[in-house]
Amino acid sequence: MTTKHNSLRCLRHFLPRTLLAMAFMLPLAAPAVAQPVEFRTAVDLALRHSGTILAANADRARAAARYREAKDAYYPTVIFGSGLGYSVGMPVAIAGQAPSLFNLTHTQTLFNLATVEAIKAAHSDSLAAGLDYTDKSDQVLLDAALLYIELDSTTQRLAAATVQKQASDHALYIAQQREKEGLGSHLDSKRAELDSARVEARLAELETARDVAREKLSRVIGRPAATLETVSTSIPDAPALPGADDLASVALATSTSVKVADERVKAAKLRAKSEHRMKLPSVDFAGQFAEFTQFNNYAQYYKEYSPHNYSFGLNIRIPVLNLSQNAAAAVADAEALRAEADAQLLRDQVAAEAVRAQHTVSQLQTAAKVARLEYEVAQAEIDGVELQVQNGKANARDQEMARAGVASHRVTLLQTQFEFLRAQLQLLRQTGELRSWALGK
């Protein structure tokens, strides 16, 4: 009875803890639930989570603030302060101002040709930053779209390669059995083993490519890689090929990066013009009110003393000799020339890339057509092999090899179709039509 009582007491002591531990471990042991993400949802998430876009947006805000800073030079600047202090003898200036209970100073630019050009340059910089934001968001959109399509294509290729592996393994088994029965040669078995090993290597390569693409996409859209799945039907249909003969001119006219470069050239030239105009006269309006105190001894040294004092007028500056400013203007001229040269190099690059992309798309279109026809021919040959098997002119190994061939051609077809679509999207990126295709806007 004592032993039984102790056993029951131990059971009552440990059972709740065991059940609690099991309840805690069950969610950890449960398999991760797949979370399919549609194409346009993934692209939208990428645009929201991209650090590149956040940085470009910060640059855009900074350029807009600098434009406001330059433009506000024509608005009055008012400063309230105090020069409170004690005087012994005649009051002298403290930090450039007479001692006072408080003072109010205001300044405003009335005429300054250098400031006018600086405002125009800041405006061009702001426009360039806005265009650069658009250009970088388009690049993020392209990268996310290609990652999504690559993951989807690689997943489909992996499924086709798995079917090929099953057929290759079955063909290897049949070849080995025929060799044992004396109906086949050792060379046939080795060839079947080689085919199976090649498919196994392809499977390993595709698994690596799939996992890498999934990890990259998960980082881009902010979703866990373990549960991330694509939805093939959500990918928009392949875009129509551009029909323009002179695609280089179209790319130059629509390229956002070219527009950014042009605005930066304009801004550099305006800054150089502003530096040159720093040598011209300028006029500011300024004024100051000061409230003086008795303990600064003003009444003892000034005949007409008044505690309330206000002065205003024009501040006219006429530069006569400023060698440093001449050097600054020369530097600005050189920077403008450099910006113009960089813009020309970019235009040449965009034009060449557009022509190259156009020919690449045409070549891959032909390659995709060939791969599709090879796949269709391989499918049609299966019926012929089955008929030969029925007539005794072929064996089961030949039938499995034909099935493996169909799966292999499907893998090639999917790979070629992905490369063709990637080239199309890169061409759309250059012609400015990518966003409307990807987002349906």
Buried (B, 14 or more C-beta within 10 A) or exposed (E): EEEEEEEEEEEEEEEEEEEEEEEEEEEEEEEEEEEEBBBBBBBBBBBEBBEEBEEBBEBBEEBBEBBEEBBEBBEEEEEEEEBBBEBEEEBEEBEEBBBBEEBBBBBBBEBBBBBBBBBBBBBBBBBBBBBBBBBBBBBBBBBBBBBBBBBBBBBBBBBBBBBBBBBBBBBBBBBBBBBEEEEBEEEBBEBBBEBBEBBBEBBEBBBEBBEBBBBBBBEBBEBEBEBBEBBEEBBEEBBEEBEEEEBBEBBBEBBBBBBBBBBBBBBBBBBBBBBBBBBEEBEBBBBBBBBBBEEBBBEEEEEEEEEEBEEEEEEEEEEEEEEEBBEBBEEBBEBBBEBBEBBEEBBEEBBEBBBBBBEBBEEBBEBBEEBBEBBEEBBEEBEEBBEBBEEEEBBBBBBBBBBBBBBBBBBBBBBBBBBBBBBBBBBBBBBBBBBEBBBEE
